[in-house]
Amino acid sequence: MENAGRKKRVLIFIVAYNAELTIQNVLERIPPEMAEYESHILIIDDSSDDRTFEQASEFQSAGFPLTVLVNPINQGYGGNQKIGFHYAIEENYDVVVLLHGDGQYAPERMPDLVKPVADGEADFVMGSRMLSRGGALAGGMPLYKFVGNKILTGIQNRLLHADLSEFHSGYRVYSVDVLRQIPFDRNTNDFHFDTEIIIQLLRGGYRIREVPIPTYYGEEICRVNGLKYAFHVVKVSMLSRTQDWGIFYERKFDVKAPNKLNPLYQAKWGFESPHTLAVSRVAPGSKVVDIGCAAGYMAHALREKKCEITGIDQFPPDDKRDLREFIQFDLNAGGFPLDVGAFDYILLLDIIEHLRSPEAFVDDLRTSRTGVRKGAVIASTGNIAFLFTRMMLAMGYFHYGSRGILDLTHTRLFTFATFTELFEQAGYRVIEVRGVPAPFPLALGKNWLSLLMVKINRALIRISKSLFSYQIFVMAEPLPSLPWLLERAVQATGKRKAGEEWREHHRATPVRK
């Protein structure tokens, strides 16, 4: 167990480029209160053209151990941060402070920013110039930068479902444990690295806090191309949002915080979806087997219709109260653990596309039927011919993602024709084929706009099912298998022979009057 009395190890990481005139002043202003922690200073000179490295190396009165490194090749603003964060991880620091060598951010405020992270109250703290009303302009921030900051932050808050006063301050404090958990190394080396790492923190559900800082603009040279920066900031924010919709995918934004529930598959209630369609097709009081039952949300809905549900999945659900029985089974193992003829309905909702051999599985499903119940299959899958997927292909993209039609765990992709053929060629009679709209309420929240988009999508599906359906919904009934037909033929033959013998017996026996 970590010693509770141990001082937190804090790395004061200063990124520097052509900062020979300011670097020593920044070092002098680091407050002595940082001695409360085991503080060390790291300066990484990003291959400056001036004497930044020499000025930093010659400095003697910081009061804290000082390490100065120089990149032989310029790594860019983001690339330089990656090296410093990696240093903090490798040297087992607890907290890392990001400070700029040009003096734009006040070192004097460092203790206020470090304390929430050091005390375990936050995972990330950002010094905000926008929390104090009028402070940014009073501190010399140019009006165009102020307006641009406000506009960009507003757009990003809306896209990312955040509520930050600004995204663009470079004065930051990180928990090193959190840096170990996020793929910051995949981020850009450019200036919008700062935005990408905030997106990762937001997506992971980490604790973010803002602390007001003064604004200072001096004679430092701005090296950021404003229009290019704004374009990239909006682009990556939008990309992160569309990743939730299953349209695009970037590995750097596939972030999950430990001990935080991030369900890959979510129930789709309150709008037209495979789940609502399946529940409406199942007759009350039926016996149902839910294959790939996940968290058991279908079982809960069907119990309200007095159904008896058996669940099958590779992993047991946390809550089995709505299941009559649960069977832990790997669907790729071959065979099938139940007689589906003992059930009225077999649910295969968003399962087929995950199997190594859907054909073999559907064959096993049908041949396991010996009981007398109909064993109707209700199945759904993504439609690879969906409009957005076609558009991506037209633009040269084919991204697998964390969810959606191109889920990373999918092994097969289907169109309407190939999905219905899967069942027909396995000896099923397809009795219903339906296109399903995109789950806009999951992506945008359940509101009037998302529900309207579902209705519009539904209308477009009537025009072209193949083009506008996000998912495919199929209901099929098994045709009699050859073993079943042979067994019935044998039984019928036995009955026929027994009937003929009975008739022969009665014809041969004289009728007594």
BATIMI-437791 format. One line per 4 residues: number of its first residue (from 1); their letters; for each residue z, x, y of C-alpha. Coordinates in Angstrom, 2 decimals. Example, Ala and Ser with C-alpha at 12.3 -4.5 7.8 and 13.67 -1.06 7.14 Angstrom:
1 = as = 7.80/12.30/-4.50; 7.14/13.67/-1.06 $
//
This chain:
1 = mena = 0.00/0.00/0.00; -0.88/1.26/3.46; 2.09/2.57/5.42; 2.87/-0.08/8.03 $
5 = grkk = 4.33/2.54/10.37; 1.24/4.71/10.37; -0.57/5.04/13.68; -4.00/3.48/13.71 $
9 = rvli = -6.77/6.07/13.79; -9.09/5.31/16.71; -12.43/7.01/17.27; -13.58/6.95/20.90 $
13 = fiva = -17.32/7.26/20.36; -19.39/8.15/23.43; -23.16/7.82/23.25; -24.82/10.17/25.71 $
17 = ynae = -28.34/10.93/26.89; -29.11/13.01/29.99; -25.55/12.44/31.19; -24.67/15.92/32.48 $
21 = ltiq = -23.59/14.53/35.87; -21.27/11.84/34.49; -19.97/12.88/31.07; -16.98/14.92/32.29 $
25 = nvle = -15.91/12.15/34.65; -15.99/9.65/31.79; -13.81/11.97/29.67; -11.31/12.46/32.51 $
29 = ripp = -10.88/8.70/32.87; -9.89/8.03/29.26; -6.36/6.67/29.74; -3.33/8.53/28.33 $
33 = emae = -2.16/5.17/26.82; -4.64/5.83/24.01; -2.03/8.27/22.67; -0.35/5.17/21.24 $
37 = yesh = -2.94/5.62/18.49; -4.17/8.68/16.65; -7.16/8.91/18.97; -10.09/11.29/18.65 $
41 = ilii = -13.18/11.59/20.84; -16.68/11.92/19.42; -19.66/12.57/21.71; -23.17/12.51/20.26 $
45 = ddss = -25.79/13.87/22.63; -29.07/12.20/21.70; -31.25/15.27/22.25; -30.91/15.26/26.04 $
49 = ddrt = -33.29/17.15/28.32; -30.40/18.37/30.51; -27.04/20.12/29.93; -25.17/17.08/28.58 $
53 = feqa = -24.15/18.92/25.39; -22.91/21.98/27.32; -20.98/19.90/29.88; -19.29/17.91/27.12 $
57 = sefq = -18.51/20.99/25.05; -16.97/22.82/28.00; -14.57/20.00/28.85; -10.96/21.03/28.12 $
61 = sagf = -8.50/18.48/29.54; -9.16/15.23/27.66; -5.75/15.23/26.00; -7.30/14.20/22.69 $
65 = pltv = -9.19/16.14/20.00; -12.86/16.31/20.97; -15.93/16.70/18.76; -19.37/17.10/20.34 $
69 = lvnp = -22.53/16.73/18.24; -26.19/16.85/19.22; -29.13/15.15/17.52; -32.00/17.64/17.09 $
73 = inqg = -34.44/14.71/17.42; -33.83/11.73/19.70; -32.67/8.79/17.56; -32.72/6.11/20.23 $
77 = yggn = -29.79/4.06/21.52; -29.35/2.14/18.28; -29.99/5.13/16.06; -27.32/7.14/17.86 $
81 = qkig = -24.79/4.35/17.28; -25.60/4.29/13.57; -24.70/7.98/13.26; -21.42/7.50/15.13 $
85 = fhya = -20.42/4.45/13.08; -21.24/6.33/9.89; -19.03/9.18/11.12; -16.17/6.69/11.67 $
89 = ieen = -16.57/5.33/8.14; -16.81/8.75/6.51; -13.74/10.04/8.37; -11.69/6.89/7.55 $
93 = ydvv = -10.94/5.72/11.07; -9.47/2.25/11.56; -11.08/1.42/14.90; -14.12/2.70/16.75 $
97 = vllh = -14.66/2.28/20.50; -18.23/2.44/21.80; -18.39/3.90/25.31; -21.41/5.01/27.35 $
101 = gdgq = -21.62/8.49/28.78; -23.20/7.35/32.05; -19.97/5.88/33.44; -21.24/2.29/33.58 $
105 = yape = -18.15/1.01/31.74; -14.58/1.67/32.80; -12.66/3.85/30.29; -9.45/2.67/31.98 $
109 = rmpd = -9.80/-0.75/30.27; -9.96/0.79/26.81; -6.38/-0.08/25.72; -6.99/-3.79/26.46 $
113 = lvkp = -10.11/-3.80/24.28; -8.61/-1.78/21.43; -5.35/-3.71/21.03; -6.72/-6.94/19.42 $
117 = vadg = -8.59/-4.94/16.77; -5.79/-2.46/16.16; -3.29/-5.33/15.80; -5.56/-7.13/13.30 $
121 = eadf = -6.17/-10.10/15.60; -9.94/-9.54/15.93; -12.73/-7.79/14.05; -14.81/-7.07/17.15 $
125 = vmgs = -14.00/-7.02/20.85; -16.59/-6.88/23.61; -15.90/-6.11/27.23; -17.56/-8.89/29.20 $
129 = rmls = -18.71/-8.60/32.80; -19.32/-12.35/32.97; -15.83/-13.70/32.27; -14.65/-13.09/35.86 $
133 = rgga = -16.51/-15.48/38.15; -18.61/-13.53/40.66; -17.32/-10.20/39.36; -20.66/-8.96/38.02 $
137 = lagg = -22.51/-9.41/41.33; -19.56/-8.05/43.30; -19.65/-4.97/41.09; -23.25/-4.25/42.03 $
141 = mply = -25.16/-5.85/39.17; -28.67/-6.53/40.54; -29.42/-10.23/40.92; -32.41/-10.10/38.56 $
145 = kfvg = -30.24/-8.54/35.85; -27.52/-11.12/36.40; -29.97/-14.00/36.11; -31.68/-12.41/33.11 $
149 = nkil = -28.34/-11.86/31.39; -27.36/-15.50/31.93; -30.69/-16.85/30.68; -30.81/-14.62/27.59 $
153 = tgiq = -27.18/-15.34/26.72; -27.77/-19.07/27.05; -30.79/-18.92/24.74; -28.92/-16.80/22.21 $
157 = nrll = -25.83/-19.02/22.23; -28.00/-22.02/21.48; -30.02/-20.30/18.75; -27.02/-18.67/17.08 $
161 = hadl = -24.49/-21.49/17.56; -22.29/-19.10/19.51; -20.22/-19.39/22.67; -20.17/-15.92/24.22 $
165 = sefh = -20.09/-15.22/27.94; -22.64/-12.44/27.37; -24.41/-10.61/24.55; -25.48/-7.56/26.53 $
169 = sgyr = -22.41/-5.51/27.35; -22.36/-2.09/25.73; -18.57/-1.71/25.89; -17.40/-2.61/22.39 $
173 = vysv = -14.64/-2.09/19.85; -15.21/-2.52/16.11; -12.98/-2.66/13.08; -14.25/0.12/10.82 $
177 = dvlr = -13.51/-2.06/7.76; -16.00/-4.59/9.15; -18.60/-1.89/9.78; -18.31/-1.02/6.08 $
181 = qipf = -19.25/-4.59/5.21; -22.30/-5.18/7.42; -25.71/-3.49/7.02; -25.88/-2.05/10.54 $
185 = drnt = -27.97/0.80/9.14; -30.86/-1.67/8.72; -30.86/-2.52/12.42; -33.31/-1.28/15.02 $
189 = ndfh = -32.94/2.12/16.68; -33.91/0.50/19.98; -31.71/-1.12/22.63; -31.52/-4.53/20.94 $
193 = fdte = -29.37/-2.91/18.23; -26.45/-4.41/20.20; -27.83/-7.91/19.69; -28.57/-7.41/16.01 $
197 = iiiq = -25.05/-6.24/15.20; -23.57/-9.26/17.02; -25.84/-11.52/14.96; -24.53/-9.86/11.78 $
201 = llrg = -20.95/-10.42/12.91; -21.67/-14.06/13.72; -23.44/-14.69/10.41; -20.58/-13.10/8.51 $
205 = gyri = -18.01/-15.28/10.25; -16.06/-12.34/11.66; -13.53/-12.77/14.45; -15.04/-12.01/17.85 $
209 = revp = -13.10/-11.74/21.09; -14.19/-11.04/24.66; -12.08/-9.21/27.23; -13.00/-9.14/30.95 $
213 = ipty = -14.07/-5.79/32.35; -15.14/-4.71/35.84; -18.81/-4.22/36.58; -20.02/-0.91/37.94 $
217 = ygee = -23.57/0.08/38.82; -24.02/3.54/40.28; -26.95/5.95/40.39; -27.48/6.04/36.59 $
221 = icrv = -31.07/5.69/35.45; -31.86/2.49/33.60; -33.87/3.36/30.49; -34.34/-0.20/29.26 $
225 = nglk = -37.70/-1.96/29.63; -36.37/-5.36/30.64; -39.28/-7.51/29.45; -39.58/-5.68/26.14 $
229 = yafh = -35.83/-5.92/25.63; -35.78/-9.66/26.39; -38.67/-10.28/24.00; -36.95/-8.46/21.14 $
233 = vvkv = -33.59/-10.12/21.82; -35.09/-13.62/21.64; -37.25/-12.66/18.67; -34.39/-11.41/16.49 $
237 = smls = -32.19/-14.35/17.48; -34.93/-16.78/16.48; -35.58/-14.84/13.28; -31.93/-15.14/12.33 $
241 = rtqd = -32.04/-18.89/12.95; -35.22/-19.46/10.95; -33.64/-17.54/8.09; -31.22/-20.48/7.77 $
245 = wgif = -34.24/-22.76/7.42; -35.73/-20.72/4.57; -38.82/-19.79/6.62; -38.34/-16.07/7.26 $
249 = yerk = -36.00/-13.50/5.77; -34.53/-10.19/6.89; -32.13/-8.33/4.63; -30.11/-7.16/7.62 $
253 = fdvk = -29.19/-10.75/8.44; -28.14/-11.62/4.89; -24.46/-11.11/5.69; -21.49/-12.75/3.99 $
257 = apnk = -17.88/-12.07/4.93; -15.48/-11.39/2.06; -13.15/-14.29/1.13; -15.37/-16.67/3.10 $
261 = lnpl = -17.11/-19.55/1.39; -20.87/-19.19/1.88; -22.39/-21.74/-0.51; -25.94/-20.88/-1.47 $
265 = yqak = -26.67/-24.46/-2.53; -25.44/-27.36/-0.49; -25.35/-31.07/-1.18; -27.95/-33.00/0.80 $
269 = wgfe = -26.44/-36.38/1.63; -27.13/-38.83/4.41; -30.91/-38.34/4.45; -33.78/-38.41/1.97 $
273 = spht = -33.33/-35.55/-0.47; -33.46/-34.86/-4.22; -29.75/-35.68/-4.38; -29.98/-39.08/-2.70 $
277 = lavs = -33.15/-39.96/-4.66; -31.54/-38.97/-7.97; -28.41/-41.03/-7.33; -30.54/-44.05/-6.45 $
281 = rvap = -32.54/-43.71/-9.71; -29.53/-43.52/-12.02; -28.40/-46.93/-13.24; -24.69/-47.77/-12.92 $
285 = gskv = -22.61/-47.04/-15.99; -25.09/-44.51/-17.40; -24.37/-41.40/-19.42; -25.66/-38.42/-17.43 $
289 = vdig = -25.90/-34.69/-18.07; -26.08/-32.63/-14.86; -27.73/-29.31/-15.71; -26.83/-26.68/-13.13 $
293 = caag = -23.97/-28.80/-11.83; -22.82/-26.10/-9.34; -19.84/-27.39/-7.34; -20.03/-30.84/-8.94 $
297 = ymah = -21.17/-32.81/-5.89; -23.62/-34.92/-7.95; -20.83/-35.78/-10.41; -18.68/-37.02/-7.55 $
301 = alre = -21.44/-39.30/-6.25; -22.30/-40.65/-9.73; -18.67/-41.36/-10.61; -18.73/-43.92/-7.82 $
305 = kkce = -21.45/-45.70/-9.86; -19.15/-45.69/-12.91; -21.30/-43.09/-14.67; -20.05/-40.69/-17.33 $
309 = itgi = -21.10/-37.14/-16.45; -21.33/-33.99/-18.52; -21.88/-30.78/-16.55; -23.67/-27.64/-17.71 $
313 = dqfp = -23.76/-24.38/-15.73; -23.52/-20.64/-16.18; -20.33/-20.61/-14.10; -17.56/-23.23/-14.17 $
317 = pddk = -17.07/-25.33/-11.03; -13.80/-25.08/-9.13; -13.23/-28.82/-9.47; -13.98/-30.56/-12.80 $
321 = rdlr = -12.21/-33.84/-12.08; -15.43/-35.87/-11.87; -16.83/-34.44/-15.11; -16.09/-35.97/-18.49 $
325 = efiq = -16.97/-32.61/-20.04; -18.11/-29.20/-18.82; -20.14/-26.79/-20.97; -20.53/-23.19/-19.83 $
329 = fdln = -24.01/-22.11/-20.88; -26.70/-19.68/-19.74; -29.90/-21.72/-19.52; -31.95/-18.58/-20.14 $
333 = aggf = -30.27/-17.98/-23.49; -32.66/-20.24/-25.41; -31.97/-23.47/-27.25; -29.91/-26.26/-25.75 $
337 = pldv = -26.22/-26.99/-26.41; -26.47/-30.79/-26.47; -28.47/-33.65/-27.94; -30.10/-35.07/-24.82 $
341 = gafd = -30.76/-38.23/-26.80; -27.07/-38.97/-26.28; -27.71/-39.42/-22.54; -29.58/-41.87/-20.36 $
345 = yill = -30.48/-39.29/-17.71; -30.85/-35.51/-17.55; -30.61/-34.05/-14.02; -32.59/-30.87/-13.28 $
349 = ldii = -32.23/-30.69/-9.51; -33.47/-27.38/-8.07; -32.94/-25.62/-11.42; -36.34/-25.12/-13.07 $
353 = ehlr = -37.50/-22.51/-10.55; -34.57/-20.22/-11.44; -35.38/-19.95/-15.14; -37.23/-17.06/-16.77 $
357 = spea = -39.31/-19.45/-18.88; -39.32/-23.05/-17.63; -41.84/-23.92/-20.36; -39.54/-22.79/-23.17 $
361 = fvdd = -36.57/-24.53/-21.56; -38.35/-27.88/-21.22; -39.55/-27.58/-24.84; -35.98/-26.91/-26.00 $
365 = lrts = -34.76/-29.84/-23.95; -37.16/-32.29/-25.58; -36.74/-31.03/-29.16; -32.94/-31.30/-28.88 $
369 = rtgv = -33.29/-35.08/-28.66; -32.28/-36.91/-31.82; -30.21/-39.71/-30.34; -31.45/-43.15/-29.42 $
373 = rkga = -30.96/-43.05/-25.64; -34.04/-42.52/-23.49; -32.96/-39.16/-21.99; -35.07/-39.55/-18.85 $
377 = vias = -35.43/-36.33/-16.84; -34.94/-36.32/-13.06; -36.12/-32.99/-11.65; -36.87/-31.37/-8.29 $
381 = tgni = -38.22/-28.06/-7.04; -39.71/-26.50/-3.92; -43.35/-27.11/-3.01; -45.01/-23.73/-2.51 $
385 = aflf = -47.96/-25.49/-0.85; -45.70/-26.72/2.01; -47.27/-26.38/5.47; -44.91/-23.64/6.74 $
389 = trmm = -45.45/-21.56/3.61; -49.21/-21.84/4.08; -48.83/-20.80/7.72; -46.79/-17.76/6.69 $
393 = lamg = -49.45/-16.77/4.20; -52.13/-17.18/6.88; -50.16/-14.76/9.08; -49.79/-12.31/6.21 $
397 = yfhy = -46.14/-13.09/5.43; -44.61/-13.91/2.06; -40.87/-13.58/2.54; -38.32/-14.40/-0.11 $
401 = gsrg = -35.04/-15.49/1.44; -31.44/-16.42/0.78; -32.36/-20.09/0.33; -35.30/-22.46/0.61 $
405 = ildl = -38.64/-22.60/-1.20; -38.78/-18.81/-1.48; -35.19/-18.29/-2.59; -34.57/-14.71/-3.76 $
409 = thtr = -33.31/-16.03/-7.11; -36.49/-18.02/-7.84; -38.62/-16.81/-10.72; -41.31/-19.50/-10.53 $
413 = lftf = -43.18/-21.30/-7.77; -44.70/-24.77/-8.19; -47.17/-27.17/-6.65; -47.27/-30.89/-7.43 $
417 = atft = -49.92/-30.30/-10.09; -48.16/-27.43/-11.85; -44.76/-29.13/-11.78; -46.02/-32.36/-13.36 $
421 = elfe = -48.06/-30.35/-15.89; -44.89/-28.51/-16.90; -43.43/-31.77/-18.20; -46.63/-33.36/-19.44 $
425 = qagy = -47.53/-30.32/-21.55; -44.02/-30.35/-23.05; -44.46/-33.93/-24.26; -43.09/-35.97/-21.38 $
429 = rvie = -44.63/-38.95/-19.66; -44.28/-38.56/-15.87; -43.37/-41.95/-14.43; -42.71/-40.97/-10.79 $
433 = vrgv = -43.87/-38.17/-8.48; -42.60/-38.10/-4.93; -42.71/-35.70/-1.98; -39.41/-34.90/-0.27 $
437 = papf = -39.05/-34.04/3.46; -37.52/-30.78/4.69; -33.68/-30.84/5.00; -33.65/-30.74/8.80 $
441 = plal = -30.02/-31.97/9.02; -28.85/-28.91/7.09; -30.63/-26.59/9.51; -30.03/-28.43/12.79 $
445 = gknw = -26.92/-30.45/12.03; -26.90/-34.15/11.26; -27.90/-35.75/14.55; -30.53/-38.08/15.96 $
449 = lsll = -33.10/-35.28/16.34; -32.82/-33.98/12.76; -32.90/-37.51/11.30; -35.95/-38.32/13.45 $
453 = mvki = -37.67/-35.20/12.13; -36.96/-36.35/8.57; -38.64/-39.69/9.36; -41.64/-37.96/10.92 $
457 = nral = -41.89/-35.66/7.90; -41.73/-38.71/5.63; -44.66/-40.29/7.53; -46.69/-37.08/7.27 $
461 = iris = -46.07/-36.96/3.52; -47.84/-40.30/3.24; -50.89/-38.63/4.80; -50.81/-35.53/2.61 $
465 = kslf = -48.15/-35.18/-0.04; -49.21/-31.65/-0.97; -49.27/-30.32/2.60; -46.15/-31.87/4.13 $
469 = syqi = -43.67/-32.15/1.23; -40.91/-29.57/1.33; -39.85/-30.42/-2.23; -41.24/-32.17/-5.29 $
473 = fvma = -39.29/-34.95/-7.02; -40.29/-35.99/-10.54; -38.96/-38.51/-13.04; -40.22/-38.26/-16.63 $
477 = eplp = -39.48/-39.79/-20.02; -39.84/-37.91/-23.33; -42.58/-38.98/-25.70; -41.51/-39.14/-29.36 $
481 = slpw = -41.43/-35.69/-30.97; -43.21/-35.01/-34.27; -39.93/-34.64/-36.21; -38.74/-37.93/-34.75 $
485 = ller = -42.02/-39.66/-35.58; -42.03/-38.23/-39.11; -38.47/-39.34/-39.68; -39.29/-42.84/-38.46 $
489 = avqa = -42.39/-42.90/-40.66; -40.30/-41.97/-43.69; -37.77/-44.64/-42.81; -40.49/-47.22/-42.25 $
493 = tgkr = -42.11/-46.28/-45.54; -38.84/-46.68/-47.35; -38.34/-50.06/-45.79; -41.89/-51.09/-46.59 $
497 = kage = -41.48/-50.08/-50.22; -38.17/-51.85/-50.44; -39.82/-54.96/-49.03; -42.70/-54.81/-51.47 $
501 = ewre = -40.33/-54.35/-54.40; -38.36/-57.35/-53.24; -41.51/-59.44/-52.97; -42.76/-58.27/-56.41 $
505 = hhra = -39.41/-59.11/-57.89; -39.49/-62.61/-56.47; -43.13/-63.15/-57.54; -42.28/-62.11/-61.09 $
509 = tpvr = -39.17/-64.26/-61.30; -39.95/-67.93/-62.16; -38.55/-70.45/-59.82; -36.11/-72.76/-61.53 $
513 = k = -36.22/-76.41/-60.62 $
//
